[in-house]
Amino acid sequence: MYDFDVLVLGSGPGGQKAAIAAAKLDRRVAIVERRNMIGGVCINTGTIPSKTLREAVLYLTGLNQREMYGQSYRLKDDITVADLAARTQHVIGREIDVIRSQLARNRVHVITGTGRFEDPHTIAVADDNGRELKVTAEKIVIATGTRPARPESVDFDDCTIIDSDGIVHLEHVPRSMLVVGAGVIGIEYASMFAALGTKVTVVERRERMLDFCDLEIVEALKYHLRDLAVTFRFGETVASVQRHARGALAVLESGKRIAADTVMYSAGRQGMAEQLELDRAGLSADGRGRIAVDEHFATAVDHIYAVGDVIGFPALASTSMEQGRLAAHHACGEPVRALGRLQPIGIYSIPEISFVGRTEDELTEARVPFEVGVSRYRELARGQIIGDSYGMLKLLVSPEDRTLLGVHVFGTGATELVHIGQTVMGCDGAVDYLVDAVFNYPTLAESYKVAALDAMNKMRNIDRLGD
Ligand SMILES: Cc1cc2nc3c(=O)[nH]c(=O)nc-3n(C[C@H](O)[C@H](O)[C@H](O)COP(=O)(O)OP(=O)(O)OC[C@H]3O[C@@H](n4cnc5c(N)ncnc54)[C@H](O)[C@@H]3O)c2cc1C
């Protein structure tokens, strides 16, 4: 009766995984995607280019080797945009190839164009010439993601005044950069450009940055970024930005003036819902383009699901993929579990941050007692070998049943290491497991044992007072 059993709008992480999961369940599946956007924001302008850029920056600047070889160590003196772009373009190309081949292997039909609802079961797909193709589907998954929000008062020219999408199109490494907004994307790019030698200023309206992270770790990051000559202006708002022949001049509400070659706005993201004509399907989006869903990612219209950034928090590729898989399973009538309660957060600043579970502030506010176990990389043989003297891992442990309440990591490999803690927490393991476990030596993973022993010793000392 319908052309397809499942039709997915958008081929980012959420859409891809929804399409492939439905195909694995033997459904006839189509995915609609705009020209040159296979892989979504994730592959083309977001996660993958930014993480590859970071890798190129670390390699070419030799930043992580300076502890060993001195502060002047560099692999290349004059790092150009071409040096950086070579690596990002290579990885983007490969990733697009992998996605195309996965979709083809699973017989997912790719329809190129921009989709919109004609009615609750029909999608009209317009190609670049405005020609429309109509396709019907029993179930529809919206995975159209987001675009950078652009404040109306700002005159973006995609050259001097850019949003985060504009980073990949820069023609040269700027000598100075103003980053407006100290969210994850703003801070990641601020640290990469600071590592390249750009003089970076970060302006943030709030008094704190990354306030969902462990305070001590954010302080450590700020210390490192200041060491790379980053200037922070917290509690300040940009009132205007004027463009000049040789850069831009930003005026803050406090009257301060900041000159910069490039101004990058990182002012949040807007859901890609406006082109969908949701009202024709009986749906709507909020002011930020977000679509409301239930715990199975079903919208207010039973057969239409929404996943990924278009549904809002946490707006990560990692979570979007899992949401896509779960939505497809639910749509296909497969038994599904709820999205796992432990969602790791990874921030690829330089140095990187990652955590899972709760923060000290959250536990204190909820009046949940905890003990802290800390391990510092400089006390680990692997930390010395790689020249990371600042990294740390912190375990928050319940003194009542010794389960892990949170794991916070800062420094080399943080985004990988966090998953050891996540596994222990996911299996309701206690800190005793980490105390007793034998870890490969010399590794950074050993930091779990050191931090576990630290927490255990502190708890034992407190218990002994009562003897
Ligand atoms: C600079 C940056 C760095 C990031 N770093 C990380 C990171 O390190 N780790 C992490 O987990 N996440 C990261 N993210 C977030 C991550 O990229 C997103 O969470 C993820 O891409 C969202 O996936 P999605 O499935 O919602 O779709 P998206 O990747 O947003 O893709 C949506 C797709 O839908 C298509 N589309 C939109 N409207 C239509 C339509 N009407 N018809 C057809 N197609 C349409 C778009 O063309 C797009 O290709 C980063 C984001 C940015 C911007």
Ligand as a Chemical Component Dictionary entry (heavy atoms), coordinates in Angstrom:
data_LIG
# 
_chem_comp.id                   LIG 
_chem_comp.type                 NON-POLYMER 
_chem_comp.pdbx_formal_charge   0 
_chem_comp.three_letter_code    LIG 
# 
loop_
_chem_comp_atom.comp_id 
_chem_comp_atom.atom_id 
_chem_comp_atom.alt_atom_id 
_chem_comp_atom.type_symbol 
_chem_comp_atom.charge 
_chem_comp_atom.model_Cartn_x 
_chem_comp_atom.model_Cartn_y 
_chem_comp_atom.model_Cartn_z 
_chem_comp_atom.pdbx_ordinal 
LIG C1  C1  C 0 31.276 21.647 15.351 1  
LIG C2  C2  C 0 30.533 20.481 15.932 2  
LIG C3  C3  C 0 31.217 19.518 16.646 3  
LIG C4  C4  C 0 30.545 18.420 17.183 4  
LIG N1  N1  N 0 31.246 17.485 17.885 5  
LIG C5  C5  C 0 30.616 16.390 18.377 6  
LIG C6  C6  C 0 31.354 15.373 19.056 7  
LIG O1  O1  O 0 32.559 15.471 19.206 8  
LIG N2  N2  N 0 30.682 14.288 19.505 9  
LIG C7  C7  C 0 29.332 14.141 19.336 10 
LIG O2  O2  O 0 28.784 13.117 19.767 11 
LIG N3  N3  N 0 28.610 15.102 18.710 12 
LIG C8  C8  C 0 29.214 16.211 18.228 13 
LIG N4  N4  N 0 28.496 17.180 17.571 14 
LIG C9  C9  C 0 27.048 17.020 17.449 15 
LIG C10 C10 C 0 26.692 16.074 16.311 16 
LIG O3  O3  O 0 27.259 16.506 15.107 17 
LIG C11 C11 C 0 25.182 16.000 16.198 18 
LIG O4  O4  O 0 24.662 15.618 17.461 19 
LIG C12 C12 C 0 24.741 14.995 15.174 20 
LIG O5  O5  O 0 25.267 15.267 13.908 21 
LIG C13 C13 C 0 23.205 14.979 15.101 22 
LIG O6  O6  O 0 22.807 13.964 14.266 23 
LIG P1  P1  P 0 21.387 13.975 13.564 24 
LIG O7  O7  O 0 21.104 12.562 13.193 25 
LIG O8  O8  O 0 20.407 14.694 14.391 26 
LIG O9  O9  O 0 21.566 14.724 12.180 27 
LIG P2  P2  P 0 22.584 15.756 11.544 28 
LIG O10 O10 O 0 23.971 15.229 11.608 29 
LIG O11 O11 O 0 22.320 17.102 12.083 30 
LIG O12 O12 O 0 22.120 15.679 10.032 31 
LIG C14 C14 C 0 20.810 15.997 9.649  32 
LIG C15 C15 C 0 20.701 15.846 8.166  33 
LIG O13 O13 O 0 19.344 16.056 7.788  34 
LIG C16 C16 C 0 19.345 16.696 6.524  35 
LIG N5  N5  N 0 18.088 17.422 6.343  36 
LIG C17 C17 C 0 17.626 18.487 7.042  37 
LIG N6  N6  N 0 16.404 18.857 6.583  38 
LIG C18 C18 C 0 16.123 18.009 5.584  39 
LIG C19 C19 C 0 15.011 17.870 4.729  40 
LIG N7  N7  N 0 13.955 18.686 4.823  41 
LIG N8  N8  N 0 15.039 16.890 3.802  42 
LIG C20 C20 C 0 16.106 16.051 3.694  43 
LIG N9  N9  N 0 17.178 16.114 4.499  44 
LIG C21 C21 C 0 17.178 17.083 5.427  45 
LIG C22 C22 C 0 20.521 17.650 6.583  46 
LIG O14 O14 O 0 20.960 17.927 5.249  47 
LIG C23 C23 C 0 21.528 16.850 7.370  48 
LIG O15 O15 O 0 22.399 16.172 6.506  49 
LIG C24 C24 C 0 29.148 18.293 17.011 50 
LIG C25 C25 C 0 28.444 19.261 16.290 51 
LIG C26 C26 C 0 29.122 20.345 15.755 52 
LIG C27 C27 C 0 28.357 21.371 14.971 53 
# 
loop_
_chem_comp_bond.comp_id 
_chem_comp_bond.atom_id_1 
_chem_comp_bond.atom_id_2 
_chem_comp_bond.value_order 
_chem_comp_bond.pdbx_ordinal 
LIG C1  C2  SING 1  
LIG C2  C3  SING 2  
LIG C2  C26 DOUB 3  
LIG C3  C4  DOUB 4  
LIG C4  N1  SING 5  
LIG C4  C24 SING 6  
LIG N1  C5  DOUB 7  
LIG C5  C6  SING 8  
LIG C5  C8  SING 9  
LIG C6  O1  DOUB 10 
LIG C6  N2  SING 11 
LIG N2  C7  SING 12 
LIG C7  O2  DOUB 13 
LIG C7  N3  SING 14 
LIG N3  C8  DOUB 15 
LIG C8  N4  SING 16 
LIG N4  C9  SING 17 
LIG N4  C24 SING 18 
LIG C9  C10 SING 19 
LIG C10 O3  SING 20 
LIG C10 C11 SING 21 
LIG C11 O4  SING 22 
LIG C11 C12 SING 23 
LIG C12 O5  SING 24 
LIG C12 C13 SING 25 
LIG C13 O6  SING 26 
LIG O6  P1  SING 27 
LIG P1  O7  DOUB 28 
LIG P1  O8  SING 29 
LIG P1  O9  SING 30 
LIG O9  P2  SING 31 
LIG P2  O10 DOUB 32 
LIG P2  O11 SING 33 
LIG P2  O12 SING 34 
LIG O12 C14 SING 35 
LIG C14 C15 SING 36 
LIG C15 O13 SING 37 
LIG C15 C23 SING 38 
LIG O13 C16 SING 39 
LIG C16 N5  SING 40 
LIG C16 C22 SING 41 
LIG N5  C17 SING 42 
LIG N5  C21 SING 43 
LIG C17 N6  DOUB 44 
LIG N6  C18 SING 45 
LIG C18 C19 SING 46 
LIG C18 C21 DOUB 47 
LIG C19 N7  SING 48 
LIG C19 N8  DOUB 49 
LIG N8  C20 SING 50 
LIG C20 N9  DOUB 51 
LIG N9  C21 SING 52 
LIG C22 O14 SING 53 
LIG C22 C23 SING 54 
LIG C23 O15 SING 55 
LIG C24 C25 DOUB 56 
LIG C25 C26 SING 57 
LIG C26 C27 SING 58 
# 
